[in-house]
Every structure is written in C-alpha cells, then in structure tokens.
Amino acid sequence: LHDPRLSSLGESQAAKTNALLLTLPKIELIVCSPLTRTLQTYLLTYYHLVQSSKLPAVPLIIHPDVQEVCHNPCDVGRPIEELKRDFPMFNEELERFRTTFGDEEWRIKDRLESFYHPDRIEERA
C-alpha cells in the first residue's frame, strides 16, 4: 500500500498514548514526518488532547528527515495537495513544508542520487 493510513490496531495504540502524554514534562515542539500514519498519530494523540483542552498547543513541524528510510510503497509519501485534502487542519504546516522542502524530492527514495535514498541515511544524519 502506498503511504497507508493507520490500521485499527495502530489507531488503538495511538489513543492509548494519551494517558502517557499527560504525564510528560512540558512539551514545547512536535516534529513528525509527512507520512499519513504519523500525521494520523499526531491527530489521535497530542492534537486530540489540545482540542479537549487537556494540553496547550505547541508548534508542529512536519519534516522529511524523520520519515522512514525505506523505499517500500508504504514508506513513500504522497503529494502535499493530497495530504492537505486529508488533513486540512495542517494546511499552514504543509504549505510551510512545501516551501521549505518542495513536493517531490522527499518522496523519491528509489534513486541513489536522491537525498532520501536509504543508502544515504548517514549522510543525512
């Protein structure tokens, strides 16, 4: 599957982390990858707690360097416009992502010259 959504097990696991999030020291920033399942996880966890007034809002940065390093279809992201349709609450963050990283290079993982090819992980680090 290309950039799949969370499974029902994944949704359940994400929801269970809310209790843990409430016990952590002050969170000042959240960084997640542009993959669908990570955005969903954020929605089910921190974003949910902010919406229910249990935690304060903090900046969210969507960054390609924290995405999976494989080039399997499940680990390759979708175009920003598709993500914006599925996650309209992140339009601002996704537009900032597009302006900073573009909309293609971060999704190309099967060509060695691509910065996001799995063999270049040490170079990125």
N, C-alpha and C positions, 0 to 999 in steps of 0.2 A: 504494500500500500504506500502511496506517495504522501508523505507528511500527514500521517494519520492522527485522528482525534484520540483522546484518552479512551481506553476501554472502560467498561463499568467497574472493573477492579481498580483501575487507575483513579477513577473518579472517587471511589470509596476511600482509597488510600490518601488522596489529597484532602478530602474532607476530614479525615482523622487527624491530620496535622494541625488543624486549627487550635486544638487544646494546647499543643506544644508551642505554637507561635505566641500564645497569650502568656507563656511563662518566660519567654526570652527577654534579655535586656533590650533596651531601646533600639529599634531598627531605624536606620537613617536613610537607607538606599536599598533598592532591589534591582538586581540585574538579571535578566533572563534572555534566553535565546529567542530567535524569531520563529521557532518551530511551533506548530499548532499545539502540541501537547504541553509545552512549557507555558504558553500563554493561557491555556485552559487551567493548568495547575495554579497559576497565579490568581486567576479569577475565582477558583474554588477555595483558595486559602486566604492570602492577605487581602485581596480586593473585597472578598466577601466580608471579612472582619471589619474593614474600613466602612463598607456600606451599612453594616449593622452597628456602627459607632463603637466597636469594641477596641479598635486600634486607630491611631492617627494616620492620615495619608502621608506617604513619603514618595519621593521621586522614583519613577520606574525608568530604567534604561534597557532598551532592547538592543542586544549587542551580538553580532555573529560569532565573535571569538569564544563564546561559551556554548556554542552548538555542538552537536555530535560530530565526531571526526570521521565517521564512516561515509561512504558514498552509496550506501544502500538506499533504495527509494524512500524508506521510512525515515531516513535521516537527511533528506534533501528538502529544503523549504519551498514554499510557494511564493508567487509574486506578491508584492506588497498590496496591490489592489484587491487580491483575493483575501488576504489577511484583514484588510480594512473592512471588507464586507462581513466577514465572520466576527470581527472584534471591533465594532465601531467605537467602543469606549476607549480604544487605544489609537485613534486616528492621529492625534498630535504626536505621540511617541513613534508611531510607524512612519509618519512623514519625516520626522527628525532622523529616523533610521535611514530612510531612503536618501535624504540629503547627504548624510554622512557616508554611507556605505554603498549606495546605489541599489539596484534592484536585481542584479544578475550575478555578479562575481561571487557573492557569498553563497549562492546556490550551486555553483559549478564545482563539483568535488571529484569528478572523474578524469580530469585532465591534469597531468603533473604540473603544468605551468600555473595552474590555479593556486592562489594563496591558501585556499581551503581544502586542497587535496590532503587526504590522510597522511601521506608521507612528509608533509611539510609542517606537522604539528609542532615539532621542536623549534623550527624557525619562527612560527607564530608566537610561541611561548617566549 
